Every structure is written in structure tokens, then in C-alpha cells.
Amino acid sequence: MLRVGLTGGLGSGKSTVAQLFREHSVHIIEADAVGRALMQPGQKVYREIVTHFGPEVVQPDGLLNRRKLAEISFSEGRIAELNRIVHPAVIASQEEQMRKIFADDPTAIVIVESALIFEAEAQGTVPDWRKRFDRVIVVTAPDDLKVQRYVQRILDTGGDTSRKAEIEQDARARIAVQIPDREKAARSDYVIENSGSLAATRQQVDGIFHKLRAEAQNKKLEALP
């Protein structure tokens, strides 16, 4: 079994990279998806967020207003408060999912896709999280390209084009609170530079996958009596 962390800043393209690994039958656990599930009504994380941030983050239908929550967290400098509520629960859920996968397949490669592997560790919300992975991959891209991708993604999903400048400002605020790529790269085992073509990114993913697969097989052999 091999535990791999896949990280990268906003707009780096880590979800695209995760999909390319998925094509190699690698198990992918998306931290964002886990977080969204835990933030649904009835969940402990949901209750803690509402208690901490107040009813203004709840929509009339009872769901969390994620945009309002993000606005409060970033504009008011309260992102660490939110992370202290969400991160430990997300990690616990990821660990449980990995245990089930490895119980079925001891040679499996599991990739946890998360934007905040290093940030969660630095903020103290998940101490030594980096050490929980056998390998860490970071996806990098120039900041201007990250902002461009983020803005386009918002607009493509129904965002108001008149808010383009505001969306760009939001993107830069989010990037500002994330650890720079160069620091992440220095602490990672593999770096995928994702500012070129999809084919170029795929080639990097393919090369790393073959190394991970060999390592997973070697770990199985080492575990044999």
C-alpha cells in the first residue's frame, strides 16, 4: 500500500492531475468532497460551524452558505478558525477510507487530493500531516495563471461576468494565505509543473505513476514473511 498526498494552490490544476492518476486506476480521495459531505445539515462539523460563525452563514433552506462562509473566513482573517473545525474531521474520514481500501487491496495506491496539506500542518490543525504520507506530489503553476483559471472556472459555472474583478481579487486573497509553491516543492517528493499542455502534464503523471506503482509493489514484497 502507498499513501500519497497530492497538493497544489488554488488554480494549479491538481484536480486535472488527480483525474489523470485516476485513469491509471489509482484510488483518489478528494478532500473538498469529504469536507462538503461533513458540512451538510445533521453533521457535527455543520453544527460547530453554525455555532462558531453564527446563523448568517446558513441559507433559508438550511444549507451552509459556503460563499458567505468563505467571505467571512478570508476577508475577516478567520480562515484558521474554520480550518480548526473542518480539518481534523476531514482527515479522520480520509484515514477511514484509506483503511478500507488497503484492507481490500494491500498493493493499492491511494492519493489524497488536498489544497492544504502543508497549510494544515503549519496552522497546527493537523500536526505532522505531511508525515502521514509515503510520498507527496505538488502541482505548480504561475500565480497569474492560477488566478486566470480560477476566474474562468467561476464564470463557467454561472458566475456573474460583472463581478470578474471581484472574483480575481478573491483568488489573489486565497493564494496569499497559501504557502508558496517553491516552499511546497522543497518538501515534496515530486513536482508537476502544470502551465503547459494537457499532454505535457499527462507525461509527467505517467512517469510518476510508474515510480509509485513500483514502490507499492516493493512495499508488498518487504511485508512478506
N, C-alpha and C positions, 0 to 999 in steps of 0.2 A: 504494500500500500504506500501511496505517496500523497502527502498533503501539500498543496501548492497554493500560495496566495497570489492573486492577480490584482494589481492595483494601478492607479493612474489618476491624474487630476481630472476635473470636470472638462469634458470635451476632448479628452485624449484619445477616445475610441476604444476603450477597454471592453465595451460590450461587443463591438465588432470582433475584437480579438478572441473574446470568450466564445463567440459563435464559431470561429474558425477552429478552435480547440474542440468544440462540441462535434464538429464534423469528423474528428478522429475518435469519437465515442468516449471522450473524456467527460466525466461527471462534472457538471457546473452547478454551483450553489451561488445564487445571486443575493448579495447582502441586501440590496434595495427591496427585492421581492419579499425576503424574510421580514424586513422592517415594516413594509406595508401591511403584511398579514398581522403582525403583532400590534399594529396601531389601529386595528379595527375595533368597533364598539364591543364591549364584553371582555376584551383582553386587559391584562394587568397594566401593560405599557400604556394603553389608551387612557386608563383611569389615572395613572400617575401624571401623564402629560396634561390632562384637563385640570387636575388638582394643582399642578405647579404653574401652568401658564394661564389658567382661567378659562371661563366659558366663551370668551371671544374667539377661541381657536376651534370652536365647534360650529358646524353648519346647521341650518334648520332641520336637515334630515338626520342629524345625529353623528354624521361622519366628521372626522377631523378636517378642518380647512387647512390643507397642507401648505397652500400658498401663504396664508396668514401666519402659520406657524414658522415658516421659513423666513418670512419678512421680519417677524419679531426676533428670531434667533440671530439673524445676520445683522440687521440694522441696529439692534439694541445690544449687540455683543453678548448674546446669551446662548450661543451655539454649544458651548461646553456644558451648560445646564441640560440642554436637550440630549446631548450625547451621553451624559451620565445616566440618563433614564433608559435610552434606547440600546446603546452598545452592549452592555452585559447580557441583556435578553437575546439580542441577535446572535451573539457569539455562542450562547448556550444552545440555541436552536441549531446553529450550524454544526456544532460538535455532535449533537444527537443525530443529525442527518448523516454525518460522516461515519459515525459508528455503525449505522445500519448498512451503509454502502459497503464498508470494509468487511462486515460480517458475511455479506453475500459474495464478495469478491476480494480476496486478500491482495490481489495484484492491481486493484483499481487505482486510477489516478483521479483525485478529486481536486478541482480548482474552486477556490472561494473567490468570487469576483467582488471586490470591495474598494471603494474610493479612499477609504480612511484607515488602512492597515497601520500606517506609521503615525497618523494623526491620533488615532485612538490610544496608541501606546504612549505618545508624547503627552497627551492630556491626562493620562492616568486612568481613563475609563476602562481600559482593558490592558493592564500591566503585562509586559513581555509577550504581547500578541505575536510579534514577529517570530519569536522562538517556537511558536506552535506549528509553524510550517517547516517542511523539509526544504522547500525552495520558494523563492519569491520572484515574481516577474513584474516589472514595472513597464507600463506603456507611456511613452513620452511623445510630445508634440510641442511646437512653439506656442506660447500663450495666445498670441493674436489668432492663430488658427483654432485654438480651443474655444475662444470667445465666439469666433465666426460659426463654428459647429453648433455651439450651444444655442445661439440666437436662431440659427436656421431650424434647429430641432423644435424650438418653441413655436416658431412661426408655422412650421409644417404640421403641428398638432393643433392648429386653430388659434394660435396667438395673434393678438392684435398688432398689425404692422405699425400702427401709430405709436406703439409702446416699444419700438425697436431700440431706441436709445436707452430706455429704462431697463430693458432686458439685458442689453450689453453691460450696463453699469452693474446689474445684479451678478452677471457672470464674473466680472472682474473682482467684485467683492468676495465671491465664493472662492475664487482662485487665490486671493490674497491670504485667506486663512488656512490654505493648504500648504503643506511642506513642498518646497521647490523640487522639480524633477531631479536636479543634479544631486540633491541630498538623498532622495529615494534611490536613485540609480547606484549610489555608492554603497547602499545597504542591501541591494538586490542581487540575485544570482544571474538573472537575465534581464536585458533591456530590449524592448521592442520599440523602434523608432517609427512612429506612425504618422508621418506627414507626407508620404508619397502615395503611390497607387495601392489598390487593394492587393494586386498581385505581389507587390514588394512586401507587404505586411504578411500575406499568406506564406511567402517563402521563409520569413523569419519564424513564423509559428510552426511550420513544418519541421524546421531544423531543431527547434526547442522540444517539440513533441517527441521526436525520436530519442533525444537525450533523456527526457523524463521517463519514457517507456522502458529504456534500458535500465535506468536507475530503479524503477519499480520492480522489474524482474530480478535484479540483483539483490534487492532487499528481501524478496521472497526466498531466494536461494540461501541467503545468510540466515534466515529464520528456520530453515530445515534442520532437523536433528542430525 
